[in-house]
Amino acid sequence: MTSQTASVLPAPAPAPTVATRWTLSTHDIDAYASGQNGWHLACDMLSGGSFAGFLDHVQLPGLRLVRETTNRALRQHGEMNPDCCGFALTCRQDGEARFSGQRLDTESVMVGRCDELDLCSPPGFELTGIVVDNALLQSLTERLNDRAPPAWLERRVVLHFDDPTMQSLRGTLRGAFSALDAMPGLLDDPVATVQLRDDVLLAWLNALPEDVDLRELRSTEAHRRVVRRACELMMSRPDEPLSMLQVCSRIGASQRKLNYCFQETLGLSPARYLRALRLNGVRRALKRPESRSVQDIAAHWGFWHLSQFATDYRRQFGELPSQTLRGAALTRH
């Protein structure tokens, strides 16, 4: 996924050795992305309406508990922590979701390394899971099984578990958050936090298979490469949007193949996804301190018909671009 603000990102902050908890409820999608402490994520809104998001993170020594809820279709992308591995499942989803181009439902889990996150979620999405330091994961796995973690954990995969296993994992995660809700003082007890951490991690390790069939990942990763090249090309000059035929010609793919790769990877057509990206780009530009006029910013992102642009913007974000600009100015002052 290409971002207009792409740059060399600083290394994620190391996990604290003491337990901490932070929550955030926000109507600002960029605040939601930046509120995920120590991770470097961007969020693009793919469905229309005003945004509402809630996150609840608990950092235990070597492991982070995660609970998140969003009301609009999103694509979250970026880096969490290259020295960690993630395990997550959905508690609720009102439509199709995709993790690294793989279809995700309420009977499946996301597993794999956290150097890259690419999650497309539908409206009404609730996720819970853990992010664990690789050193802790390896140490605990070796003590339990007298061997290193399975090699497939170096990939990012969607696994399907039976209903009892899914219910057990959901119950373990729900129980961890419920215990912390009922007894916030647990975070001040080093022995209790380590016990809680180990209980949660053991539940996941006991559920994981030793071997996973990765053959389908080849085609999935090939589709993602096509999408990545097309996005880079389409966003290289946002003020001069290319036609889909031009994009196909430059990346050497037919229009049918390009559309198929986007649908399989993101669940959207190339044209619809590009339009959403450009609208999100306008919104971020309007909120910057050095923001120019609405007309100048719209033109920079390839929107020349201002009345149609204003209609599309309001449909996407639930407000007019001028309202975004005024709101950002009021926040700064």
N, C-alpha and C positions, 0 to 999 in steps of 0.2 A: 504494500500500500504506500503510495507516495503522498507526502504532505508538503504543502507549500512552505512550511517552516522547517523542513528537514535540516538537521545539522548533526554534528558529532555530539552525542549525548554524554553527560557525565556519568560515571559509574554509579549504579544504585547504592544508596546508603546501606551500610551493614546493619543486619538485624540487631536490635538492642538486646542486652543480656537480661534486662528486667522486663516484666510483663507490662504492657500498655494497651489501652483500648481507645479507639476514636470512632465517632460516628459522624455522618454528614447527611443532611437532608437539604436538597437544593433544586432550584428550577433552572440552574445554569449548567449546561452540558459540559462546558470547559472547566468549571469548578468541580464538577463530578469527576472528570478525568484527572485533574491535578490533585484531588483530595485523596488519591490512592497512594499514600505515603511511600516514598522511595522508589516508586515505579514510574516509568516514563511512557505514558499512554496518551493517545489522542482518541477522541470520540467524534464520529460523524453521525448526525441524525438522518435516518433514511425514510421515516414516515412523518406525516404532518401533524401539527398541533404543538402546544406548549409542552416543554419537557419537565418531568419530575423524576428525581432519582434519590435513592437512599442507599448508603453503604455503612456497614458495621464491620470493622476490622479489629482483631485482637492479636497483638504480637506477643507470643510466648517465646521463650528461649529456643531459637532455631526453627520455629514454626509459626505461621500466621493463619489464624482462622478468618474466613471471609464469608460475608453474607451481603448480597447486593440485590436491589430491586430497581427496575426502570420501567417507564410506562410507554416508551416509544421504541420503534425499531432503530437499532444502532449498529454501527460497526466500531468495535474497540480494537485498536491495533497499536503495537509498539513493543517495548521491552519491559518485562517485570523484573526478573533477576536471573542472569545467566548461571548463577551458582545455586539455583533452586530447581525443584521439580513441583509441578502442580497436580492436584487431584480435585475435581469438582463435579457437581451434578446440578441439574435443574430441579427446582421444586415446583415451578409453574412456568409454562410458556404457551402463549396463545398464537401459535403459528410455527413456521419452520425456523430452525436455528442451525448455524454451521460453525464448527470449530476447525480451523485450519482447512477449510474446504470440505469437511466431512459433516454429513447430516447428523443432527443431534436431537434427541427427544427425551422425554421424561423417564425413559427406561435405559438411558445410556449415561456414561460418565466421560469426562475429559481428563486425559492423563498425559503427562509428558513434560519435557524440559521447558523452562520459562525464559529462554533468551529471546523468544518472540511470542507475542499473543496476537491472534487474529480470530476474533469472535464476532459473528453476526447474529444478533438476537432480535426476536420479534417484539411487538408491543406486549406489555404485560408479562415481563420476564423476571424470574427470581432465581438466583443462583446461590449455592453455598459450597464451600470446599476448604481446602488447605493449600498452603504453599510452604514447602519444607526445604531447609538447607540440604544440599546434596551430602555434605559431610555427616549430618545427623542421620539421613536416610541410609547411607552406606553403613554407618556404624551399627545402627539398630538391626538392619537386615542381616549383617554378618553375625551378630550375636544370636539372632533368632534362627537363622537357617544355615549358618556356617558357610555362606557364600555371598558374593557381591549381588547388588540389585540386578534384576533382569536387564539384559542389553537393550530390549525394546523401549525401556524408559527414556532412552536417548532421543526417541522420536516423539511426535505429538499425535496421539491416536484417540479415537472414540471407541469405547468398549461397551458391550451390552451385557448386563448382569441379569440374573433371575430376580424375580420380585422379592423373595425373602432377603437377598443380599442388598438390594436397593433400599428396602425398608430399614434394614439394620444400619446402613451407612447414614441414611437421613436421620434416623433416631439418634445415632451417636453425635452427629453435628448439632442437631436440635437440642440434645441434652447438654452439650457443652455450653451453648449460648444461654440456655435456660439457667444453668448453674451460675453463670456469671451475672445474669440479670438478678437472680435471687440473692447472691452473695458477692457483691463487688469486691469485698475485701480479699477474695481468693487471689486477686492479682498481686497482693502484697505478701503473699506466702510463697516463697521459692519452692518449697517441697510440693505444695498443692498444684502450682502451675506446671511443674515438671510431670507430675502424675497425670494431670489433665492432658497435657501434650502427648504423653506416651500412650494413653488410652485411645485418643483419637487416631494417632498414627498407626497403632497396632491394628485398629479396625480396618483401615485401608490396606495395610500390608497383607492382612489375612484374606482380603477379598481379591487381591490381584492374581491373575494367572501367571504361571511360569513362562509360557510361550504365547505369542500373539502372531496371527497371520498378517503380515505387512504387505502382501502382494498388491492389494488395491491402492495402497498409498502411492505407488508409482504414477498411476494415472491422475490421482488427485493432485500430486505435486506438479505434474506436467501442466494441468489446468491452471494451477496457481501461478506458475511461471508466465503463462500467456497473459493472465490478468494483470500481473505485476508489470510486464513490459508495456501493455496497452495503457495502464494508468500513468506510468511514467511519461509516455509519449503524449497522452491527452492533457496532462497537467503541466507539460513543459512550457506551453504558451497559453495560459488560461484566457487571455484577451483575444486569441485567435483560435477558437475551438475547431478542431479537425472534424471532418465528416467521418462516419464509420468506415466508408470505403477507403478513405485516406489512411486511417488507422490500420485497417486490414492489409493494405498494400505495404505499409512500412514494416509491419511485424511478420509478414508472410503467412497470414492465416485468412481463410475464407470468412465471410460474414457469418455464415452458419456456425463455423467452429468458434469464432469469437463470442457469439451470443451464447453458445452452449457452455463455454468455459466460464463466462460470467454467471450464468444461471446456476451452474453446479457449484461454483465457489462462493458466490455472494447472494444468490437468490434473486438477482435483479438483472435486467438487460443492461448492456454497456451504456446506452444513451441515458437511461433513467439514473444509473449510478453516477455517471459523470455530472449530470445536472444537480444531483444532490450534493456532490462534492463541491461544485462551484457555489451553490447557495450557502453551504457551510463556510466556505472560504470568505464569502462576502460578510457573513455574520461575524466571523473572527476579526476581519479588518475593521468593521464598524465599531468594535469594542476596544480597539487599540487607542492608546493616548494620542498618537499622531494621526488619527483617522481624518480622512478628507471628506468631501461631500459624498452624499449617497450616489450621485450621478457618476462621479469619478471612480468610486470603488466598484460600482456595478459594471462600468465600462472595462475596468481592469480585469474583471472576471468574465468578460465576454457577453454581458447582458446589455444590449443596445436599445431594446424597446422597453422604456422605463415603466409604462403602465402595466405591461404584461409581467415584467420583472417584479413589480410591487405586489401583484396578485399572487404570483408563484411564491414569493418570499413569505407573504402572510399565510398562505396555505401550509407552507413548510414549518413555520415557527410560531404561528399564532399571533403575530404582531407585524406591523409595517416596519420597513427598514429605518424610517425616520424615528420610530419609537425606540428601536435598538440603539440608535445613535444618541438620542437624548438620554436614555437610561444610562448608557455608559458614561456620558458627561456628568450626570448627576452623581454617579458612584464615585467618580474621580474627585469631585469637589465636596 
